[in-house]
Amino acid sequence: MIGSTVSELTSVITGGAGFIGSHLTESLLSQGHRVIVVDDLSTGRKNNIEGLLENPNVEYIEGSVTEAALVNEVVDRADRVYHLAAAVGVALIAKQPIQTIERNVYPTQLILDRLGERASKGKFVPCFIASTSEVYGKNPKEVWSEEDDLVFGATTKPRWSYGVSKAIDEFLGLAFYKEKQLPVVVGRFFNVVGPRQTGAYGMVLPRFVEAALRGGPLVVHDDGNQVRCFAHVDDVVRAVSDLVNKPDTAGRVYNIGSDVPVSILELAQRVVERVNPKATIEFQTYADAYDDSFEDIRRRVPDLTRIREAIGYAPTKDLDGIIDAVAKYQSSL
Ligand SMILES: NC(=O)c1ccc[n+]([C@@H]2O[C@H](COP(=O)([O-])OP(=O)(O)OC[C@H]3O[C@@H](n4cnc5c(N)ncnc54)[C@H](O)[C@@H]3O)[C@@H](O)[C@H]2O)c1
């Protein structure tokens, strides 16, 4: 930040019209950044940033970060890069593994290559890479911390391509830090939820809330005893921007999310209780929901020690408040 105030910064957000990206766009604008949003609207929606397009500090580019010329053009103007664009959603990934691998690996390489070129000319632009708790694969530990092993399933099961492709992104980012001193920070998101998230690609909370508002049934996969932790997107985007603003986070990986575990069945019951007590709950096998090869992860809980120590991270929104916020948003559509 030497020589420039926060208000002079230009941030590029890939996937900025997506769920997390649109909230990050808002957050950075409120900090006085100029923001360049690049999105191909593959899973994002222009509606997510509709209210921001009038803002003179926002530039919206509809295009794909698989295009080298576009990546070079925006990266050259950036003081910060937040790389969020990816193929997301378990349902989408199980169906389109080729796209998952290409979309998740190739753009990261393009972005880092260009940032690496700028670094070799003396301009070290901080870059955030959005990774995922999926990189822990099926590690059987109760709580996952950043130095734990990544335990993936067989390559014949396409669902692992998401976690593996994001792990390659992490390796790439860390390699550019090591070899080119590029200030890259990796954030592993654990179930981020909140307004604007769509249920269309298999995300569980928006699916449940949509079903409850319709009168049910809420479809719980398997026995519902899978455990997850849900964090509000506002808490998560604050963490992302704090991590990037803190120089000593470069070259490191951080879990980002909530560490309060809840079973999927309990989540469904809480959604019913808060959104529509008349809605029913039904169970569906993974084979029916996806295919016979689908393997899920029973428990996914982060150790947040590292991020707490780095930026004093403390989630401010609990699950009931999150469910209410999602229901309010969906009712307004
Ligand atoms: N939401 C979560 O719980 C969660 C959990 C783990 C990781 N993540 C990661 O966070 C990031 C954001 O996810 P999200 O939940 O906001 O999903 P999202 O689908 O709303 O956002 C992804 C955005 O990237 C865009 N995009 C995809 N490929 C693109 C391309 N080639 N060029 C330009 N834009 C492209 C999509 O249109 C979309 O707007 C992703 O990298 C995802 O892997 C999210």
The ligand as an SDF file (V2000), in Angstrom:
LIG
                    3D

 44 48  0  0  0  0  0  0  0  0999 V2000
  -20.3740  -20.6280   -1.5870 N   0  0  0  0  0  0  0  0  0  0  0  0
  -19.6200  -21.5040   -0.9670 C   0  0  0  0  0  0  0  0  0  0  0  0
  -20.0360  -22.0740    0.0430 O   0  0  0  0  0  0  0  0  0  0  0  0
  -18.2040  -21.8200   -1.4320 C   0  0  0  0  0  0  0  0  0  0  0  0
  -17.5300  -22.8240   -0.7420 C   0  0  0  0  0  0  0  0  0  0  0  0
  -16.2410  -23.1450   -1.1640 C   0  0  0  0  0  0  0  0  0  0  0  0
  -15.6290  -22.4310   -2.1800 C   0  0  0  0  0  0  0  0  0  0  0  0
  -16.3310  -21.4550   -2.8390 N   0  0  0  0  0  0  0  0  0  0  0  0
  -15.6300  -20.7390   -3.9180 C   0  0  0  0  0  0  0  0  0  0  0  0
  -15.9560  -19.3650   -3.8800 O   0  0  0  0  0  0  0  0  0  0  0  0
  -15.9790  -18.8330   -5.1980 C   0  0  0  0  0  0  0  0  0  0  0  0
  -17.2920  -18.1150   -5.4370 C   0  0  0  0  0  0  0  0  0  0  0  0
  -18.3600  -19.0510   -5.3370 O   0  0  0  0  0  0  0  0  0  0  0  0
  -19.8870  -18.6320   -5.1760 P   0  0  0  0  0  0  0  0  0  0  0  0
  -20.4600  -19.4770   -4.1170 O   0  0  0  0  0  0  0  0  0  0  0  0
  -20.0050  -17.1700   -5.0800 O   0  0  0  0  0  0  0  0  0  0  0  0
  -20.4860  -19.2000   -6.5420 O   0  0  0  0  0  0  0  0  0  0  0  0
  -21.0550  -18.4290   -7.8200 P   0  0  0  0  0  0  0  0  0  0  0  0
  -21.3650  -19.4820   -8.8240 O   0  0  0  0  0  0  0  0  0  0  0  0
  -22.1490  -17.5310   -7.4230 O   0  0  0  0  0  0  0  0  0  0  0  0
  -19.7920  -17.5700   -8.2640 O   0  0  0  0  0  0  0  0  0  0  0  0
  -18.8580  -17.9660   -9.2510 C   0  0  0  0  0  0  0  0  0  0  0  0
  -18.8940  -16.8740  -10.3060 C   0  0  0  0  0  0  0  0  0  0  0  0
  -17.8570  -17.1010  -11.2580 O   0  0  0  0  0  0  0  0  0  0  0  0
  -18.3840  -16.8490  -12.5540 C   0  0  0  0  0  0  0  0  0  0  0  0
  -17.5390  -17.5740  -13.4930 N   0  0  0  0  0  0  0  0  0  0  0  0
  -17.3470  -18.9140  -13.5880 C   0  0  0  0  0  0  0  0  0  0  0  0
  -16.4660  -19.1930  -14.5510 N   0  0  0  0  0  0  0  0  0  0  0  0
  -16.0930  -18.0030  -15.0920 C   0  0  0  0  0  0  0  0  0  0  0  0
  -15.2040  -17.6230  -16.1190 C   0  0  0  0  0  0  0  0  0  0  0  0
  -14.5090  -18.5500  -16.8190 N   0  0  0  0  0  0  0  0  0  0  0  0
  -15.0490  -16.3170  -16.4010 N   0  0  0  0  0  0  0  0  0  0  0  0
  -15.7310  -15.3680  -15.7090 C   0  0  0  0  0  0  0  0  0  0  0  0
  -16.5830  -15.6740  -14.7100 N   0  0  0  0  0  0  0  0  0  0  0  0
  -16.7660  -16.9660  -14.4150 C   0  0  0  0  0  0  0  0  0  0  0  0
  -19.8160  -17.3400  -12.4940 C   0  0  0  0  0  0  0  0  0  0  0  0
  -20.6640  -16.8100  -13.4890 O   0  0  0  0  0  0  0  0  0  0  0  0
  -20.2020  -16.8520  -11.0960 C   0  0  0  0  0  0  0  0  0  0  0  0
  -20.6980  -15.5240  -11.1290 O   0  0  0  0  0  0  0  0  0  0  0  0
  -15.7080  -20.0080   -6.1400 C   0  0  0  0  0  0  0  0  0  0  0  0
  -14.3540  -20.0120   -6.4740 O   0  0  0  0  0  0  0  0  0  0  0  0
  -16.0380  -21.2200   -5.2970 C   0  0  0  0  0  0  0  0  0  0  0  0
  -15.3160  -22.3470   -5.6930 O   0  0  0  0  0  0  0  0  0  0  0  0
  -17.6140  -21.1300   -2.4950 C   0  0  0  0  0  0  0  0  0  0  0  0
  1  2  1  0
  2  3  2  0
  2  4  1  0
  4  5  1  0
  4 44  2  0
  5  6  2  0
  6  7  1  0
  7  8  2  0
  8  9  1  0
  8 44  1  0
  9 10  1  0
  9 42  1  0
 10 11  1  0
 11 12  1  0
 11 40  1  0
 12 13  1  0
 13 14  1  0
 14 15  2  0
 14 16  1  0
 14 17  1  0
 17 18  1  0
 18 19  2  0
 18 20  1  0
 18 21  1  0
 21 22  1  0
 22 23  1  0
 23 24  1  0
 23 38  1  0
 24 25  1  0
 25 26  1  0
 25 36  1  0
 26 27  1  0
 26 35  1  0
 27 28  2  0
 28 29  1  0
 29 30  1  0
 29 35  2  0
 30 31  1  0
 30 32  2  0
 32 33  1  0
 33 34  2  0
 34 35  1  0
 36 37  1  0
 36 38  1  0
 38 39  1  0
 40 41  1  0
 40 42  1  0
 42 43  1  0
M  CHG  2   8   1  16  -1
M  END
$$$$
